[in-house]
Amino acid sequence: MRVLSIVSEVYPLIKTGGLADVAGALPAALAREDVEMRTLLPGYPAVLAKLEKSEAVHDYPHLFGGPARILAGRAQGLDLFVLEASHLFDRPGNPYLGRNGLDWPDNAQRFAALARVGADIARGTATSFLPDVAHCHDWQAALTPAYLVYDGGPHPGTVLTIHNLAFQGHYPAALLSALGLPPHAMSIDGVEYFGGIGFLKAGLQLADRITTVSPTYAREIMTTEFGMALEGLLRKRADVVSGIVNGIDDEVWNPATDPNLAQSYSAMRLDQRDANRVALQQRLGLDVDAHAPLFGVVSRLTSQKGLDLLLGALPELLAAGGQLAVLGTGEKVLEEGFAAATRSHKGRVGAFFGYDEGFAHIIQAGVDFLAVPSRFEPCGLTQLCALRYGAVPIVARVGGLADTIIDANQAAINAGVATGVQFYPPEASELSYALKRAFAIHGDPVTLRRLRLNGMRADVSWRGPAKRYASLYRDLAAGRAA
């Protein structure tokens, strides 16, 4: 079974969020299921710099404004196709945004090119690799099924995974011809979306299968509250929609072997975890206090992530004796709010604005509780890392957070299965109550230790999700062959 993955970012080559983690970890997990996956991604400078022993397998004299070619090679253990098109991707920094923090004005052409090439490889342009399934990730790859459908003729089955429905890729209808789409594609049953071209909408309309990154999110996006104006289409196609919860790379995220930590540890040597708490407190200028409940955040600082709720609850958290460690970047008002807190509560609040992969590991290993108060969350990976590292997640009961964390209610504690604290709805009063529950857990060392051990022993790997993806691919390929 051969699968082509089409995606705009892949860890460890280039990353802005959890999409890259998923795309980077899935190929190795699928190899254990006898699925050969190759990944197509744009030829950003960071990707080309790490590409090993590459060879050109196809040339485009003109692809959306300039010459391009498909390179085949390996990087960081991944089998890759890379779309080398300097006029589209030879740009520094963030893959989606310019230096002004705004989308690149030609993002429609850039990611249409990615999808166009994905469709070409799916049809056999790279003769050494003919896939049985093309797996497209998010709006950046979502035109792939459209190109395959409108090109006509036989083609492999297509899967579109929604990592976050909020990001949709909506562009003017005037670009239809420039993007190589026929006039009849501009219809409600094609790419048309609110009078323009909807990249994600096109994929949802035309892909053979649709997946989301958790079962709960798969249900939520069919509602008005979470559907982002696409709930009607998703309900119409409900029979091909499924949710497969994400995993994490449990070799990268392994506290027993993690080189980023001040001290490695395991569930059998949980006492050794304390050295990381001290290292975290020292790095962020927090008081080195062995008794203060230490809360952490590893997140984009956005209202979607509910970080405004946490900022509002900060006085209460500090008054109860807690500390807060923050790693992330995002909305200016939230960055300024947490920065102000570090100044007015020295030794109690510490923050690093940006992203540091190694520091994320230290936070997970050092905090008592990891806060994930998202208003919506397709899956979330940070709470899975917290489980692996013995930090107790405090999560809103939405999307993948609901599917991956077992609330520490009395029944779950008595049964010995609780792993975290859930609250709902994602509002200030409910978060406040969840924090009070966390302080109570911290005051009960036996319960706190049990929650930590339950989390560390939970299977948060890609093994289960990979089996479900492999089954989906095989069912889809068999159905098309029939």
N, C-alpha and C positions, 0 to 999 in steps of 0.2 A: 504494500500500500504506500503510494507516494502522495504527499500533500505539499502544496505550495502555500506558504504563509506570506501574506502581503501586508506590510505594516510600516508605519512612519518612524518608529523608534524601537531600539532593541538594546537592552542592557547586556553586557557592559560597554557597548560601543557608543551609544547616545541615549540619554534618558532625561525626560522631564517629569515622569510620573509612573504610576503602576502599570500602565500599558507596556512600557519597556521591560519591566520585570517579568510580566507574563510571557511576552514574545521571546524573551531570552531564555526562560526556563523550560518552556513547553517542548522544544525539539528533543532535548535529552530525555525528558520524561516519556515522550511518545516512542522513542527508540526502543524502550523496554517493552512496548506493545507492538513491535514489529511494524512501526510506521516511520518511514523516511520522510522527514520534513526539511525542506529548504526554504529559506527566508529571503524575500525580496524587500529591500529597503533603499531609500534614496542615498545617493553618493555625497553625503555631507563631508566636509573636510575631515572630521574626526573619524568617520567610517573608512574613507579611502586611505588614511594614514595607517590604519591597522590591518588593512586587507593583505593577505598573504598569498603569494603564488597565483595571482589572478590572471585570467585570460579573457579576451573579448569573445563573446559568443554570438553577438548580433549588433549591427550598426544601424543607426537611424540618421540619415542625412539631415532630416528636419523633424524635430519633435517639440511642438509648442514653442517655437521661437529660436531653435538652434539645434546643432548636432548633438547626438547622444549615442551611448552604447551600453549594452548589458555586459557587465563583468561577472564572471563566476570565480569564486575563491572561498577562502576560509578566513575567519578572524575570531579569536578568543574561543575556539572550539566550535564555532557555528559554521554550518554550510550555507553560503550566501550567494544570492544574485544581487548585484548592486547596480542601480541605475546611475551611471555617470553622465551627468548633464550639467556642465558648469554654469550655464546661463540660468539654471533653475535652483541649484543646490550649493554652489560654491560661495557660501556666505557664513560668516562667523556666528558663534553664539547659539541662541535658541533656534530650534528648527522651524518654528512657526512665526516668530516675532522678530521685527527689526530692532535696531538700537533705540528707537523711540517707544518701544513697548507695545506697538500696534502690529496687527497682522501684516505680513508681507502683502503688498497689493496684488501680487500675481499668485497667491496661494491656490486659486482655482486651477490655474494652469499647472502649477507644481504638482499638486496631488492628483489631478486628472492624468498627468503623465505617469505617475506611479501606478494608477489603476489601469491605464492603457497598456503599459508594459506587462503588468500582471496578467491581463487578459491574453496578451500575445504569448507569454510563456505557458499559460494554461493550455493554449492551442498547439504548443510544440515548437515555438521559436527557438528555444534552447533544446536542441535535438537530443542532448544527453539526459534530459530530465522531462518526462511527460507525466504530469500529475494526474491522479485520479480525482482529486478534490482541490479546489482553490479556496483557501480560508482567508477571508478579508477582515481586517480589524479597524473598527471605527470609521468615521466619515472620510478620513484621508484615503482609505482603500475601497470605499463603498461603491464607487462607480464601476468597479471591475465586473460585477454581474451585468450591469447595463451594457458595457461594451460587448460582452460575450453574447448577450441576447440580441442586440441590434446588429452585430456582425452577421448573425445567422449561422446555420450549420451546427454540427455536433460540437459539444464542449463538455468539460468535466463538471461535476456538481459543484455548487458554490455554497459556502457557509459565511454568514456575516455575524461577527460578534460585536455586540454593543458593550463597550467598556464604560461609557457615560453618555446617556441620551441627551444631555444638555448641550453637547457640542455636535453640531449637525452639518456644517458646511453649506451655507445658503448663498447663492450667487445670482447675478442678473441673468434673465432669460436671453439677453443679447449675446451671451457667450456660447450659446448652444452649438452653433456651427464651428466656432473656433475650437471648441472642445472635442470636435469630431463626432458629434451626436446628430442623428438624422432629425428632420423636422417632426416626424410622428412620435419622437421620444418625448416631446413637450406636451404630455397629456397627464391626466390624473392617474392613469395606470402606468405611467412611465416616470420621468424625472421631475415633472412639474410639481412645485411646492410653493404655495402662496404667491403664485405669479412668477416665480423664479426657478432656478435649478437647485434642487435639494440633493446633495450628495448622499447623505445618510438616508433620506427618504427613498432615493432610487434603489439603494441596496436593500432596504426593508421591503420594497415592492417586488424586487426581481430576484433576490437570492433564493436558492432552494430551501435553505434552512437558516434560521435566526437563533442565535444563542445570546444570552446575557451571562454575566459573571456571578450570578447567584440565583437560586430558585425564587426567593422572595422578591428580588428586583424584577424578575420576569413577570411576576403577577402585578407588582406595583406599576410598571410602565403601561399597563392596560387601563389605568385609572386616570381621571382628569387631573388629580393632584400631582402625579408623577410622570404623566405621559408626554409632557412638553409638546402638545398639539399633535402628537403622532399616535395617541392611544387608539383612535378609530382604526387606523391601518393595522396596528398591532393586534387589535381584537379580531379584525377580519382575517388575519393570518395566524391566529392563535394555535392552530393545529401544527404549525412548523416552528413554533417558538418554544425554547426550553432554557432552563437555567443550569449552568454548571459552575459551581463555586470554584474560585481560584485557589491555588496553593502557593507555597513559597519554596524556594530552593533551600532545602534543609541541610545542604552542605555549606552554602554561603552563610546561612543563618543557623549556626551551630555554636552555642556558647562554650562547648567543650574544646573547640578548635579555633575559635575566632581570633585572628591576629590583631584585631582592632581593640580588644579589651585589655584593661589593666590586669585582669586575672580571669583565666578561663575557669569554668565551673560546669557542673551537671546537676541533674536532679538528685544524684547520690551525694553530691558535695555542695549543697545549696549554701552552706555557710561561707564558701569562698566568693559568693556573689557580692558580699559587702564591700570588697575592695573597689568594685566598679562604682558603687554609690559614692565613695569618697573621691574617686577620680573625677566623676561627673560634677560633684559639688565644687571641687577645686577649679575645674576648667571654667565653670560659669560664674565663679565668685560667690557661690552660695556658702552659707555657714556650714562647716563640717559638723553635722548634727546626726548622730546615729538614730535618734528617736523621732525626729520630725517626719511625718508622712510626706514622701516625695512624689509629686505628680509630674507627669511628662506629656509633651506634645511633640509629635513628629508628623508634620502635615503642611499642606498648602494652607496659608492663613486666609481663608475665605469664609463668607457667610454660609456657603453650601456646607462647609465642614463644621459649622456651628461654633466657630472660635469666638464669635462675638458673645455667645452665651457664656463661654468659659471666662472671657474677659470680664463680663458683668458679675460673675460669681466669684471673682478673685478676692475681693475683700472678705467674703465669708470664708473662703478657703484659708486665707492667711490668718484670720482671727481665730480659727480653730487650731492653728499651729502648723499648718502645712507649708511646703515649699513647692515652687513650680519651675520646671526646666522646659524651655521652648526651643524647638528647631524648626525653621520653616521660613517661607517668604510668600508674599501675596498682596492682598489689598492694603493700600497705604494706611488707611485708618486703623486697621488691626495691627500692623507693624508699629505704628506710632503709639497705639494703646499699650502694647506689651513693652515697648521701649520705655515709655513713661513709668510703667510699673517697676522695671528694673532699677530706675533712678530713685523712685520714692520708697522702694522696699529692698534696699541693698542687703544682700545676704539671704533674701527670701525668694526673690524672683530673678532668674537668669535667662537670657535669650541669645540665640545666634540666628541672625537673619540671612538666609541663603540656604544652600543645601550642601551637606557634607556626608557622604555615604558612610564613612567610618564613624563619624560622630553619632549618626543615627543608631549604630550598633551599641555605642557606649550608653546612650540614653535608654535604650531598651534593657540593657543589662544593669542599669543603675537605679531606675525609678521603682517605686512600689506600685504605682498605678499609672496607666497610660489612658489619657482622655481622648475619646473619639466621639464627640457629640454631634455628629453630622445630621443635617436636616434630610438629606438623602445620600445614600452610599451604595453604588452598584455592587461592590464587593468589599473593598478595603483590603489592604495587605498589612498595614501597620499593626492592626490588632492580632493578626496571625503571628507576626514577629514577636509581639509582646507575649503571647502564649508560649512561644518557643523559648523565650528568655526569662520567664518567670515573673513578668510584670502583669499585674491584674488589669485587664481592660475595663474601662467604664464607657459604655457605648449606648447610643440611641438605638432603639429597636426598629431599625429600618434596613432594607436591602440585605446585603451580605453580612452586616453586623448582627442581624437577627439570626442568620443561619449558622454563624460560627462561634458565638459566645453563649454559654449556658448561664442564665441569671442565678445569682447566689441567693435565691429565695430559700426559705427554711426547708422546704421539701427537697430541693436540689442539694443543699448542704447535707441534710440527713442521708440522702442517697449516695453522697460522695462523688457527685458529678459536676458541681458548680465550677465555673472557670472565670466568671467576671460579674459585672454589675450592668444590668440593662435599665433603661428608662424610656418612657414614651408618654406623651408626644415630646419632640425635641423643643422644649420650651424652658425658660429660665427656672420656673418653679420645680419642674421635674428634674432638671440637672442638679439643682440645689439639694433635693432629696437624695439623689444618687450619690452626691459627694458626702452627705451625712452618713449614708450607708457605708461608704468607703472608709470613713474615719472609724466607724464601729468595727469594721472588719480588721482594720489596722490595730485596733485595741484588743483584738482577740488573736494572739499569735498562732494558736492551733488552727483556727479557721483560715488565717492568711496563708500559712504554710500549706494547708491542704489545697487551697485555690491555686497557689503557685505550682504545686506538683501536678495537679490535674491538667493545668495548661501545658506544662512542659512535656507531659506524656501524651498529649493529644496529637493525632496525626494531621498535621497542617501541610503535608508535602503535596507534590503533584501526582503521587501515585494513583489515588482514587480519581481525581479529575482527568488524568491522562487516559485511564480506562474508559471513561465516559465519552471523551472526545474520539477515541479510536473506534468505539462502537458506533457513534454518530457518523463518522466518515465511512465506515464499512456499510452501514445501512443505506446511506446516500448513494454510494457508488454502485451497490447492488441494485438499488431501485432504478437508477439510470440505465444500467446495463440491461435490465429486464425490459 
